[in-house]
Amino acid sequence: MIVTSAVDEIITFIAGENPARVLNFKASEETKRRVFELIDKSKIAALEEKDQAELNHYLLLEHLMRLAKIKAYQIA
């Protein structure tokens, strides 16, 4: 599948640049607060479209970062 190949290519690039930095990466406190705020809001009621899109972006980035950390661990 083309999408999987593209994701794998990008993940390998990110992880290969500096595996130790990838493994040590953590989101800022500000980012964590915002994500938790959006998650909490979503438990109470449906999010506005812009907030749902923002949360979806965070979740996608979190998934990609987890994949990059797995790859970095394999490289390191």
PDB file of N, CA, C and O in Angstrom, chain B, residues numbered from 101:
ATOM      1  N   MET B 101       0.839  -1.175   0.000  1.00  0.00           N
ATOM      2  CA  MET B 101       0.000   0.000   0.000  1.00  0.00           C
ATOM      3  C   MET B 101       0.890   1.246   0.000  1.00  0.00           C
ATOM      4  O   MET B 101       1.865   1.314   0.748  1.00  0.00           O
ATOM      5  N   ILE B 102       0.563   2.199  -0.813  1.00  0.00           N
ATOM      6  CA  ILE B 102       1.377   3.400  -0.986  1.00  0.00           C
ATOM      7  C   ILE B 102       1.441   4.219   0.298  1.00  0.00           C
ATOM      8  O   ILE B 102       2.518   4.681   0.672  1.00  0.00           O
ATOM      9  N   VAL B 103       0.312   4.409   0.982  1.00  0.00           N
ATOM     10  CA  VAL B 103       0.300   5.218   2.199  1.00  0.00           C
ATOM     11  C   VAL B 103       1.223   4.602   3.235  1.00  0.00           C
ATOM     12  O   VAL B 103       2.006   5.314   3.865  1.00  0.00           O
ATOM     13  N   THR B 104       1.145   3.298   3.421  1.00  0.00           N
ATOM     14  CA  THR B 104       2.013   2.634   4.391  1.00  0.00           C
ATOM     15  C   THR B 104       3.470   2.830   4.031  1.00  0.00           C
ATOM     16  O   THR B 104       4.292   3.090   4.910  1.00  0.00           O
ATOM     17  N   SER B 105       3.802   2.713   2.766  1.00  0.00           N
ATOM     18  CA  SER B 105       5.183   2.932   2.332  1.00  0.00           C
ATOM     19  C   SER B 105       5.635   4.348   2.640  1.00  0.00           C
ATOM     20  O   SER B 105       6.758   4.555   3.100  1.00  0.00           O
ATOM     21  N   ALA B 106       4.782   5.314   2.393  1.00  0.00           N
ATOM     22  CA  ALA B 106       5.134   6.707   2.663  1.00  0.00           C
ATOM     23  C   ALA B 106       5.321   6.924   4.163  1.00  0.00           C
ATOM     24  O   ALA B 106       6.259   7.604   4.577  1.00  0.00           O
ATOM     25  N   VAL B 107       4.447   6.358   4.966  1.00  0.00           N
ATOM     26  CA  VAL B 107       4.570   6.494   6.415  1.00  0.00           C
ATOM     27  C   VAL B 107       5.860   5.840   6.887  1.00  0.00           C
ATOM     28  O   VAL B 107       6.607   6.427   7.670  1.00  0.00           O
ATOM     29  N   ASP B 108       6.122   4.637   6.417  1.00  0.00           N
ATOM     30  CA  ASP B 108       7.355   3.944   6.800  1.00  0.00           C
ATOM     31  C   ASP B 108       8.586   4.750   6.403  1.00  0.00           C
ATOM     32  O   ASP B 108       9.553   4.826   7.161  1.00  0.00           O
ATOM     33  N   GLU B 109       8.553   5.340   5.233  1.00  0.00           N
ATOM     34  CA  GLU B 109       9.687   6.135   4.757  1.00  0.00           C
ATOM     35  C   GLU B 109       9.924   7.344   5.663  1.00  0.00           C
ATOM     36  O   GLU B 109      11.062   7.644   6.025  1.00  0.00           O
ATOM     37  N   ILE B 110       8.863   8.018   6.018  1.00  0.00           N
ATOM     38  CA  ILE B 110       8.974   9.207   6.869  1.00  0.00           C
ATOM     39  C   ILE B 110       9.414   8.821   8.280  1.00  0.00           C
ATOM     40  O   ILE B 110      10.263   9.487   8.871  1.00  0.00           O
ATOM     41  N   ILE B 111       8.841   7.755   8.814  1.00  0.00           N
ATOM     42  CA  ILE B 111       9.206   7.289  10.155  1.00  0.00           C
ATOM     43  C   ILE B 111      10.680   6.901  10.198  1.00  0.00           C
ATOM     44  O   ILE B 111      11.389   7.252  11.141  1.00  0.00           O
ATOM     45  N   THR B 112      11.136   6.186   9.189  1.00  0.00           N
ATOM     46  CA  THR B 112      12.538   5.782   9.124  1.00  0.00           C
ATOM     47  C   THR B 112      13.444   7.002   9.050  1.00  0.00           C
ATOM     48  O   THR B 112      14.498   7.033   9.684  1.00  0.00           O
ATOM     49  N   PHE B 113      13.044   8.000   8.287  1.00  0.00           N
ATOM     50  CA  PHE B 113      13.834   9.233   8.190  1.00  0.00           C
ATOM     51  C   PHE B 113      13.916   9.928   9.548  1.00  0.00           C
ATOM     52  O   PHE B 113      15.004  10.292   9.996  1.00  0.00           O
ATOM     53  N   ILE B 114      12.774  10.112  10.200  1.00  0.00           N
ATOM     54  CA  ILE B 114      12.760  10.800  11.490  1.00  0.00           C
ATOM     55  C   ILE B 114      13.623  10.051  12.497  1.00  0.00           C
ATOM     56  O   ILE B 114      14.457  10.654  13.173  1.00  0.00           O
ATOM     57  N   ALA B 115      13.429   8.763  12.595  1.00  0.00           N
ATOM     58  CA  ALA B 115      14.149   7.958  13.579  1.00  0.00           C
ATOM     59  C   ALA B 115      15.635   7.915  13.285  1.00  0.00           C
ATOM     60  O   ALA B 115      16.450   7.901  14.208  1.00  0.00           O
ATOM     61  N   GLY B 116      15.997   7.894  12.017  1.00  0.00           N
ATOM     62  CA  GLY B 116      17.394   7.766  11.635  1.00  0.00           C
ATOM     63  C   GLY B 116      18.211   9.023  11.795  1.00  0.00           C
ATOM     64  O   GLY B 116      19.439   8.955  11.858  1.00  0.00           O
ATOM     65  N   GLU B 117      17.562  10.168  11.864  1.00  0.00           N
ATOM     66  CA  GLU B 117      18.290  11.434  11.981  1.00  0.00           C
ATOM     67  C   GLU B 117      19.078  11.504  13.286  1.00  0.00           C
ATOM     68  O   GLU B 117      20.251  11.876  13.295  1.00  0.00           O
ATOM     69  N   ASN B 118      18.430  11.149  14.370  1.00  0.00           N
ATOM     70  CA  ASN B 118      19.096  11.137  15.673  1.00  0.00           C
ATOM     71  C   ASN B 118      18.261  10.259  16.601  1.00  0.00           C
ATOM     72  O   ASN B 118      17.416  10.762  17.342  1.00  0.00           O
ATOM     73  N   PRO B 119      18.498   8.947  16.559  1.00  0.00           N
ATOM     74  CA  PRO B 119      17.662   8.024  17.334  1.00  0.00           C
ATOM     75  C   PRO B 119      17.554   8.376  18.821  1.00  0.00           C
ATOM     76  O   PRO B 119      16.476   8.253  19.403  1.00  0.00           O
ATOM     77  N   ALA B 120      18.634   8.806  19.433  1.00  0.00           N
ATOM     78  CA  ALA B 120      18.594   9.141  20.861  1.00  0.00           C
ATOM     79  C   ALA B 120      17.644  10.303  21.134  1.00  0.00           C
ATOM     80  O   ALA B 120      16.888  10.271  22.105  1.00  0.00           O
ATOM     81  N   ARG B 121      17.676  11.311  20.297  1.00  0.00           N
ATOM     82  CA  ARG B 121      16.775  12.464  20.481  1.00  0.00           C
ATOM     83  C   ARG B 121      15.325  12.063  20.278  1.00  0.00           C
ATOM     84  O   ARG B 121      14.438  12.537  20.988  1.00  0.00           O
ATOM     85  N   VAL B 122      15.084  11.189  19.311  1.00  0.00           N
ATOM     86  CA  VAL B 122      13.721  10.713  19.074  1.00  0.00           C
ATOM     87  C   VAL B 122      13.226   9.957  20.307  1.00  0.00           C
ATOM     88  O   VAL B 122      12.106  10.173  20.769  1.00  0.00           O
ATOM     89  N   LEU B 123      14.063   9.078  20.831  1.00  0.00           N
ATOM     90  CA  LEU B 123      13.678   8.296  22.002  1.00  0.00           C
ATOM     91  C   LEU B 123      13.421   9.174  23.225  1.00  0.00           C
ATOM     92  O   LEU B 123      12.574   8.840  24.054  1.00  0.00           O
ATOM     93  N   ASN B 124      14.125  10.272  23.348  1.00  0.00           N
ATOM     94  CA  ASN B 124      13.981  11.165  24.500  1.00  0.00           C
ATOM     95  C   ASN B 124      12.908  12.236  24.332  1.00  0.00           C
ATOM     96  O   ASN B 124      12.607  12.963  25.278  1.00  0.00           O
ATOM     97  N   PHE B 125      12.334  12.340  23.145  1.00  0.00           N
ATOM     98  CA  PHE B 125      11.354  13.400  22.880  1.00  0.00           C
ATOM     99  C   PHE B 125      10.113  13.237  23.750  1.00  0.00           C
ATOM    100  O   PHE B 125       9.579  12.139  23.909  1.00  0.00           O
ATOM    101  N   LYS B 126       9.667  14.366  24.311  1.00  0.00           N
ATOM    102  CA  LYS B 126       8.418  14.432  25.052  1.00  0.00           C
ATOM    103  C   LYS B 126       7.730  15.733  24.668  1.00  0.00           C
ATOM    104  O   LYS B 126       8.380  16.759  24.469  1.00  0.00           O
ATOM    105  N   ALA B 127       6.430  15.679  24.568  1.00  0.00           N
ATOM    106  CA  ALA B 127       5.662  16.877  24.255  1.00  0.00           C
ATOM    107  C   ALA B 127       5.771  17.870  25.410  1.00  0.00           C
ATOM    108  O   ALA B 127       5.962  17.486  26.564  1.00  0.00           O
ATOM    109  N   SER B 128       5.648  19.136  25.078  1.00  0.00           N
ATOM    110  CA  SER B 128       5.716  20.181  26.110  1.00  0.00           C
ATOM    111  C   SER B 128       4.507  20.085  27.036  1.00  0.00           C
ATOM    112  O   SER B 128       3.481  19.501  26.687  1.00  0.00           O
ATOM    113  N   GLU B 129       4.649  20.666  28.208  1.00  0.00           N
ATOM    114  CA  GLU B 129       3.532  20.696  29.169  1.00  0.00           C
ATOM    115  C   GLU B 129       2.333  21.429  28.573  1.00  0.00           C
ATOM    116  O   GLU B 129       1.189  21.034  28.795  1.00  0.00           O
ATOM    117  N   GLU B 130       2.589  22.481  27.829  1.00  0.00           N
ATOM    118  CA  GLU B 130       1.515  23.249  27.192  1.00  0.00           C
ATOM    119  C   GLU B 130       0.736  22.363  26.218  1.00  0.00           C
ATOM    120  O   GLU B 130      -0.494  22.386  26.198  1.00  0.00           O
ATOM    121  N   THR B 131       1.457  21.587  25.418  1.00  0.00           N
ATOM    122  CA  THR B 131       0.804  20.693  24.462  1.00  0.00           C
ATOM    123  C   THR B 131       0.004  19.627  25.195  1.00  0.00           C
ATOM    124  O   THR B 131      -1.136  19.340  24.828  1.00  0.00           O
ATOM    125  N   LYS B 132       0.594  19.041  26.226  1.00  0.00           N
ATOM    126  CA  LYS B 132      -0.121  18.014  26.997  1.00  0.00           C
ATOM    127  C   LYS B 132      -1.403  18.576  27.599  1.00  0.00           C
ATOM    128  O   LYS B 132      -2.454  17.939  27.545  1.00  0.00           O
ATOM    129  N   ARG B 133      -1.308  19.782  28.177  1.00  0.00           N
ATOM    130  CA  ARG B 133      -2.501  20.411  28.758  1.00  0.00           C
ATOM    131  C   ARG B 133      -3.595  20.587  27.713  1.00  0.00           C
ATOM    132  O   ARG B 133      -4.766  20.311  27.974  1.00  0.00           O
ATOM    133  N   ARG B 134      -3.203  21.049  26.527  1.00  0.00           N
ATOM    134  CA  ARG B 134      -4.195  21.282  25.473  1.00  0.00           C
ATOM    135  C   ARG B 134      -4.852  19.971  25.037  1.00  0.00           C
ATOM    136  O   ARG B 134      -6.069  19.922  24.857  1.00  0.00           O
ATOM    137  N   VAL B 135      -4.079  18.935  24.869  1.00  0.00           N
ATOM    138  CA  VAL B 135      -4.636  17.645  24.452  1.00  0.00           C
ATOM    139  C   VAL B 135      -5.602  17.130  25.513  1.00  0.00           C
ATOM    140  O   VAL B 135      -6.707  16.695  25.186  1.00  0.00           O
ATOM    141  N   PHE B 136      -5.195  17.175  26.777  1.00  0.00           N
ATOM    142  CA  PHE B 136      -6.078  16.714  27.848  1.00  0.00           C
ATOM    143  C   PHE B 136      -7.340  17.559  27.933  1.00  0.00           C
ATOM    144  O   PHE B 136      -8.420  17.045  28.223  1.00  0.00           O
ATOM    145  N   GLU B 137      -7.201  18.852  27.681  1.00  0.00           N
ATOM    146  CA  GLU B 137      -8.368  19.738  27.669  1.00  0.00           C
ATOM    147  C   GLU B 137      -9.347  19.298  26.582  1.00  0.00           C
ATOM    148  O   GLU B 137     -10.550  19.208  26.827  1.00  0.00           O
ATOM    149  N   LEU B 138      -8.838  19.029  25.397  1.00  0.00           N
ATOM    150  CA  LEU B 138      -9.702  18.598  24.301  1.00  0.00           C
ATOM    151  C   LEU B 138     -10.340  17.244  24.594  1.00  0.00           C
ATOM    152  O   LEU B 138     -11.516  17.031  24.298  1.00  0.00           O
ATOM    153  N   ILE B 139      -9.572  16.335  25.171  1.00  0.00           N
ATOM    154  CA  ILE B 139     -10.123  15.018  25.511  1.00  0.00           C
ATOM    155  C   ILE B 139     -11.218  15.169  26.556  1.00  0.00           C
ATOM    156  O   ILE B 139     -12.280  14.561  26.431  1.00  0.00           O
ATOM    157  N   ASP B 140     -10.973  15.969  27.581  1.00  0.00           N
ATOM    158  CA  ASP B 140     -11.987  16.194  28.618  1.00  0.00           C
ATOM    159  C   ASP B 140     -13.251  16.815  28.031  1.00  0.00           C
ATOM    160  O   ASP B 140     -14.363  16.400  28.359  1.00  0.00           O
ATOM    161  N   LYS B 141     -13.076  17.812  27.160  1.00  0.00           N
ATOM    162  CA  LYS B 141     -14.233  18.441  26.511  1.00  0.00           C
ATOM    163  C   LYS B 141     -15.015  17.432  25.683  1.00  0.00           C
ATOM    164  O   LYS B 141     -16.244  17.481  25.642  1.00  0.00           O
ATOM    165  N   SER B 142     -14.305  16.514  25.021  1.00  0.00           N
ATOM    166  CA  SER B 142     -14.979  15.538  24.158  1.00  0.00           C
ATOM    167  C   SER B 142     -15.790  14.524  24.960  1.00  0.00           C
ATOM    168  O   SER B 142     -16.716  13.909  24.431  1.00  0.00           O
ATOM    169  N   LYS B 143     -15.447  14.350  26.224  1.00  0.00           N
ATOM    170  CA  LYS B 143     -16.195  13.429  27.087  1.00  0.00           C
ATOM    171  C   LYS B 143     -17.519  14.032  27.548  1.00  0.00           C
ATOM    172  O   LYS B 143     -18.450  13.310  27.907  1.00  0.00           O
ATOM    173  N   ILE B 144     -17.591  15.357  27.535  1.00  0.00           N
ATOM    174  CA  ILE B 144     -18.785  16.063  27.991  1.00  0.00           C
ATOM    175  C   ILE B 144     -19.770  16.259  26.843  1.00  0.00           C
ATOM    176  O   ILE B 144     -20.975  16.067  27.009  1.00  0.00           O
ATOM    177  N   ALA B 145     -19.257  16.636  25.697  1.00  0.00           N
ATOM    178  CA  ALA B 145     -20.109  16.907  24.536  1.00  0.00           C
ATOM    179  C   ALA B 145     -19.261  16.787  23.273  1.00  0.00           C
ATOM    180  O   ALA B 145     -18.032  16.746  23.330  1.00  0.00           O
ATOM    181  N   ALA B 146     -19.935  16.732  22.151  1.00  0.00           N
ATOM    182  CA  ALA B 146     -19.229  16.688  20.871  1.00  0.00           C
ATOM    183  C   ALA B 146     -18.406  17.963  20.715  1.00  0.00           C
ATOM    184  O   ALA B 146     -18.866  19.060  21.033  1.00  0.00           O
ATOM    185  N   LEU B 147     -17.192  17.799  20.225  1.00  0.00           N
ATOM    186  CA  LEU B 147     -16.317  18.952  20.015  1.00  0.00           C
ATOM    187  C   LEU B 147     -16.756  19.724  18.780  1.00  0.00           C
ATOM    188  O   LEU B 147     -17.333  19.169  17.845  1.00  0.00           O
ATOM    189  N   GLU B 148     -16.467  21.015  18.805  1.00  0.00           N
ATOM    190  CA  GLU B 148     -16.655  21.817  17.595  1.00  0.00           C
ATOM    191  C   GLU B 148     -15.716  21.254  16.530  1.00  0.00           C
ATOM    192  O   GLU B 148     -14.714  20.616  16.852  1.00  0.00           O
ATOM    193  N   GLU B 149     -16.038  21.489  15.293  1.00  0.00           N
ATOM    194  CA  GLU B 149     -15.263  20.931  14.178  1.00  0.00           C
ATOM    195  C   GLU B 149     -13.776  21.287  14.267  1.00  0.00           C
ATOM    196  O   GLU B 149     -12.922  20.429  14.047  1.00  0.00           O
ATOM    197  N   LYS B 150     -13.466  22.533  14.586  1.00  0.00           N
ATOM    198  CA  LYS B 150     -12.051  22.941  14.656  1.00  0.00           C
ATOM    199  C   LYS B 150     -11.331  22.259  15.819  1.00  0.00           C
ATOM    200  O   LYS B 150     -10.162  21.892  15.695  1.00  0.00           O
ATOM    201  N   ASP B 151     -12.022  22.086  16.947  1.00  0.00           N
ATOM    202  CA  ASP B 151     -11.408  21.399  18.081  1.00  0.00           C
ATOM    203  C   ASP B 151     -11.213  19.911  17.781  1.00  0.00           C
ATOM    204  O   ASP B 151     -10.192  19.333  18.152  1.00  0.00           O
ATOM    205  N   GLN B 152     -12.184  19.295  17.115  1.00  0.00           N
ATOM    206  CA  GLN B 152     -12.052  17.886  16.751  1.00  0.00           C
ATOM    207  C   GLN B 152     -10.902  17.696  15.774  1.00  0.00           C
ATOM    208  O   GLN B 152     -10.145  16.731  15.881  1.00  0.00           O
ATOM    209  N   ALA B 153     -10.770  18.612  14.823  1.00  0.00           N
ATOM    210  CA  ALA B 153      -9.662  18.535  13.865  1.00  0.00           C
ATOM    211  C   ALA B 153      -8.324  18.681  14.587  1.00  0.00           C
ATOM    212  O   ALA B 153      -7.367  17.971  14.282  1.00  0.00           O
ATOM    213  N   GLU B 154      -8.265  19.606  15.547  1.00  0.00           N
ATOM    214  CA  GLU B 154      -7.034  19.796  16.318  1.00  0.00           C
ATOM    215  C   GLU B 154      -6.686  18.526  17.096  1.00  0.00           C
ATOM    216  O   GLU B 154      -5.535  18.091  17.095  1.00  0.00           O
ATOM    217  N   LEU B 155      -7.678  17.934  17.757  1.00  0.00           N
ATOM    218  CA  LEU B 155      -7.443  16.707  18.510  1.00  0.00           C
ATOM    219  C   LEU B 155      -7.001  15.578  17.586  1.00  0.00           C
ATOM    220  O   LEU B 155      -6.093  14.816  17.919  1.00  0.00           O
ATOM    221  N   ASN B 156      -7.637  15.473  16.436  1.00  0.00           N
ATOM    222  CA  ASN B 156      -7.247  14.442  15.465  1.00  0.00           C
ATOM    223  C   ASN B 156      -5.796  14.611  15.022  1.00  0.00           C
ATOM    224  O   ASN B 156      -5.078  13.625  14.855  1.00  0.00           O
ATOM    225  N   HIS B 157      -5.369  15.844  14.832  1.00  0.00           N
ATOM    226  CA  HIS B 157      -3.976  16.103  14.453  1.00  0.00           C
ATOM    227  C   HIS B 157      -3.025  15.670  15.564  1.00  0.00           C
ATOM    228  O   HIS B 157      -2.007  15.029  15.301  1.00  0.00           O
ATOM    229  N   TYR B 158      -3.352  16.016  16.791  1.00  0.00           N
ATOM    230  CA  TYR B 158      -2.513  15.595  17.921  1.00  0.00           C
ATOM    231  C   TYR B 158      -2.415  14.076  17.987  1.00  0.00           C
ATOM    232  O   TYR B 158      -1.335  13.521  18.192  1.00  0.00           O
ATOM    233  N   LEU B 159      -3.553  13.409  17.810  1.00  0.00           N
ATOM    234  CA  LEU B 159      -3.562  11.943  17.888  1.00  0.00           C
ATOM    235  C   LEU B 159      -2.741  11.320  16.763  1.00  0.00           C
ATOM    236  O   LEU B 159      -2.034  10.336  16.981  1.00  0.00           O
ATOM    237  N   LEU B 160      -2.831  11.881  15.577  1.00  0.00           N
ATOM    238  CA  LEU B 160      -2.032  11.386  14.453  1.00  0.00           C
ATOM    239  C   LEU B 160      -0.544  11.590  14.724  1.00  0.00           C
ATOM    240  O   LEU B 160       0.261  10.687  14.496  1.00  0.00           O
ATOM    241  N   LEU B 161      -0.184  12.758  15.205  1.00  0.00           N
ATOM    242  CA  LEU B 161       1.216  13.033  15.509  1.00  0.00           C
ATOM    243  C   LEU B 161       1.731  12.125  16.613  1.00  0.00           C
ATOM    244  O   LEU B 161       2.872  11.665  16.560  1.00  0.00           O
ATOM    245  N   GLU B 162       0.901  11.865  17.611  1.00  0.00           N
ATOM    246  CA  GLU B 162       1.294  10.957  18.694  1.00  0.00           C
ATOM    247  C   GLU B 162       1.551   9.556  18.134  1.00  0.00           C
ATOM    248  O   GLU B 162       2.522   8.900  18.511  1.00  0.00           O
ATOM    249  N   HIS B 163       0.691   9.111  17.246  1.00  0.00           N
ATOM    250  CA  HIS B 163       0.863   7.794  16.626  1.00  0.00           C
ATOM    251  C   HIS B 163       2.160   7.743  15.814  1.00  0.00           C
ATOM    252  O   HIS B 163       2.921   6.781  15.921  1.00  0.00           O
ATOM    253  N   LEU B 164       2.408   8.757  15.018  1.00  0.00           N
ATOM    254  CA  LEU B 164       3.631   8.798  14.213  1.00  0.00           C
ATOM    255  C   LEU B 164       4.873   8.832  15.101  1.00  0.00           C
ATOM    256  O   LEU B 164       5.878   8.192  14.793  1.00  0.00           O
ATOM    257  N   MET B 165       4.799   9.579  16.200  1.00  0.00           N
ATOM    258  CA  MET B 165       5.950   9.653  17.096  1.00  0.00           C
ATOM    259  C   MET B 165       6.208   8.317  17.769  1.00  0.00           C
ATOM    260  O   MET B 165       7.362   7.934  17.963  1.00  0.00           O
ATOM    261  N   ARG B 166       5.158   7.611  18.124  1.00  0.00           N
ATOM    262  CA  ARG B 166       5.333   6.268  18.710  1.00  0.00           C
ATOM    263  C   ARG B 166       6.016   5.337  17.711  1.00  0.00           C
ATOM    264  O   ARG B 166       6.914   4.576  18.071  1.00  0.00           O
ATOM    265  N   LEU B 167       5.583   5.405  16.459  1.00  0.00           N
ATOM    266  CA  LEU B 167       6.215   4.584  15.423  1.00  0.00           C
ATOM    267  C   LEU B 167       7.682   4.973  15.246  1.00  0.00           C
ATOM    268  O   LEU B 167       8.543   4.108  15.085  1.00  0.00           O
ATOM    269  N   ALA B 168       7.961   6.270  15.276  1.00  0.00           N
ATOM    270  CA  ALA B 168       9.345   6.733  15.140  1.00  0.00           C
ATOM    271  C   ALA B 168      10.187   6.262  16.316  1.00  0.00           C
ATOM    272  O   ALA B 168      11.352   5.906  16.137  1.00  0.00           O
ATOM    273  N   LYS B 169       9.617   6.255  17.514  1.00  0.00           N
ATOM    274  CA  LYS B 169      10.373   5.788  18.675  1.00  0.00           C
ATOM    275  C   LYS B 169      10.654   4.289  18.580  1.00  0.00           C
ATOM    276  O   LYS B 169      11.733   3.840  18.967  1.00  0.00           O
ATOM    277  N   ILE B 170       9.720   3.527  18.081  1.00  0.00           N
ATOM    278  CA  ILE B 170       9.956   2.090  17.883  1.00  0.00           C
ATOM    279  C   ILE B 170      11.109   1.892  16.898  1.00  0.00           C
ATOM    280  O   ILE B 170      12.010   1.089  17.136  1.00  0.00           O
ATOM    281  N   LYS B 171      11.067   2.625  15.806  1.00  0.00           N
ATOM    282  CA  LYS B 171      12.115   2.518  14.794  1.00  0.00           C
ATOM    283  C   LYS B 171      13.450   2.983  15.356  1.00  0.00           C
ATOM    284  O   LYS B 171      14.478   2.349  15.116  1.00  0.00           O
ATOM    285  N   ALA B 172      13.444   4.084  16.102  1.00  0.00           N
ATOM    286  CA  ALA B 172      14.690   4.597  16.694  1.00  0.00           C
ATOM    287  C   ALA B 172      15.283   3.583  17.667  1.00  0.00           C
ATOM    288  O   ALA B 172      16.500   3.412  17.726  1.00  0.00           O
ATOM    289  N   TYR B 173      14.434   2.922  18.416  1.00  0.00           N
ATOM    290  CA  TYR B 173      14.910   1.900  19.345  1.00  0.00           C
ATOM    291  C   TYR B 173      15.594   0.768  18.587  1.00  0.00           C
ATOM    292  O   TYR B 173      16.610   0.237  19.034  1.00  0.00           O
ATOM    293  N   GLN B 174      15.030   0.403  17.435  1.00  0.00           N
ATOM    294  CA  GLN B 174      15.627  -0.665  16.616  1.00  0.00           C
ATOM    295  C   GLN B 174      16.975  -0.238  16.038  1.00  0.00           C
ATOM    296  O   GLN B 174      17.875  -1.062  15.878  1.00  0.00           O
ATOM    297  N   ILE B 175      17.112   1.048  15.726  1.00  0.00           N
ATOM    298  CA  ILE B 175      18.341   1.573  15.129  1.00  0.00           C
ATOM    299  C   ILE B 175      19.424   1.737  16.187  1.00  0.00           C
ATOM    300  O   ILE B 175      20.588   1.410  15.956  1.00  0.00           O
ATOM    301  N   ALA B 176      19.023   2.254  17.365  1.00  0.00           N
ATOM    302  CA  ALA B 176      19.999   2.587  18.423  1.00  0.00           C
ATOM    303  C   ALA B 176      20.729   1.373  18.971  1.00  0.00           C
ATOM    304  O   ALA B 176      21.571   1.507  19.859  1.00  0.00           O
TER     305      ALA B 176
END
